Amino acid sequence: MYDVIGKVETFDEDFKYIVHTAGLGDIIPTSDIDIKRNAVPVAHTDSRTHKYFDLLTEEQKQDLFNMYRFVFELFGYTADEYF
């Protein structure tokens, strides 16, 4: 059971919310949180993702999508570019 589900796209805000909600603000500082500053560029990540998806068969891609369908629906993601 999960109390919070965060998204990579909103990690900074989600992390601050979790720290605040858990009452950990005195222990874990959140004022300097800036994940995007240290993130890998999206273009690099996208090209790497496509490289590995190209190694899968269509059936494997569909099986993988079906395994994570709930996550795609929950967060409004699409897998169209991989099929």
Residue pairs with C-beta under 8 A, 6 or more apart in sequence:
4 14
4 17
4 18
4 21
5 74
6 14
6 15
6 18
7 14
7 75
11 35
12 33
12 34
12 35
12 36
15 30
15 33
15 35
16 30
16 33
19 25
19 28
19 30
20 30
50 81
50 82
53 61
53 82
56 64
58 83
61 79
61 82
61 83
62 83
65 72
65 79
65 82
65 83
71 77
72 78
72 79
